[in-house]
Amino acid sequence: MFEQTDRLGEVVVQFPNAGRVFQRFGLDYCCRGNRNIEEAARQEGVDPMEVVADLNAAYGLTKNEKQQVHNWNMESLQALTDYVVNTHHAYLHQTLTPLGELVTKILQVHGVHHGETLEQVHHLYNLFKMDMEEHLIKEEEVEFPAIVRYEEYPDQGLLARVSKGVRELEVEHREVGDLLREIRRVTHDYKLPEDACATFSYTYKKLQELEEDTFRHVHLENNVLFPRLEATVAQFTAEVEDVHP
């Protein structure tokens, strides 16, 4: 059972479906997953006891269904980065452009009556798309290969390079996460207007799917990959100090 003192990121590592509970309450578990449930809930103006109750209810249902939770702490860093690329990056590569076309379409069709909201969604989404496309290239071509090389052949030069790259990725994660949260804010939690057509409804649904997948993606990096890398760095540093006191 989970308690108010448990940290958001650690909860989602143990119970991935907790991410949906936290999202429902507006709690950022990926970029700000180092907060405990009580702190995060009070900052967002929600009742931490209600969050914990919903969380434990969801956990109980999952436990009864005997679902297996993949333990990424038992896998290599390469296996984890491969999973992120083949699952979450692949999703984004397939989704970003078609969803952008939908966002543009609903602005064209419904902008006359809902221009202020849809113009903001269009602007924010295209910022997200541009930033994320650059971010994916950076991870796939530079940062993830460096992490894998460091795991195989650790040395101080590569250590500095990898550590700098991780800090940059964390900043970029916060930026894209803020854009998604702002889209949710300006759409009033994706509330559809009365005159919404099927395309309007579908676009909002796909934006919510994008948000959920991105938060799971960022969670795996911020709360699993990077902490594991930091532990490897600490071990390597200690070994170097033992050899060269």
Phi, psi and omega in degrees: 000144182265154182232168182296337181277354180286142179280143185303309183299320180292325178297316183290331174298316181285326187220088186305327180292350175298334179303321179292322177297313181297320178298321181298329179265002179075028181262124182279105182263352183264300182278338180234040183284356180279353177279151174277169186298317182298312181299312182297317182296315181294324178295330180265002176075029178241164183279116181298329179294324178292321178299312181296320180297314179295321180297313181291328176294316179295321179295320179297319178296316180295318180297320179294330179279355177056043178282142180273134176256124181290128180265096182288346177290346179264358183257162175288161176297327178295319179298321180290314179295323177298319179296316179300315182292312186285341180255295187281320176294318180300318177301314181294318179301324181278336191258323192303311183290309178301321180291324176300322178294323178293318179299319178294320183296315182290333174293317180296318186277320187250003182297334180299320184258340183227038187300315184300313180292311186288331174294320177294317179299316180299314181296311182295318180297317182291329171296314179301313182300313181296313181296318184290322178298318177294321180296318180297317178299316181299316180293314186288323187265335188237297193287314180295316175301324178294320178297317179296317178298319180295321179298323183278319185225075183293133172210163188295323180297313179291327177302312179297320181294316181293318181298318178297317180297319180297317179299321179293319179297321180297320177297315180295324177298317179298320183294313180290326177296320178296323178296317179294320178294327178290323175299316178298322181293312185289338177267004181055055181061041177059041176283125182277138174289163183297330183266016182295132177271181181297323180293320177300310181298317181296320180297315179296322178298316181292327177295322178292322176297319178299316179300312182297315181293320180295320179294323176293320178301307182294323178301315181299326179280307185292323189253353178234299184298306185294316175299322177294321177296318179299321178296321177296319179298316181297319179296316180296317180298318180295321179295321178296318180293327177294324180283323182236074182293000000 
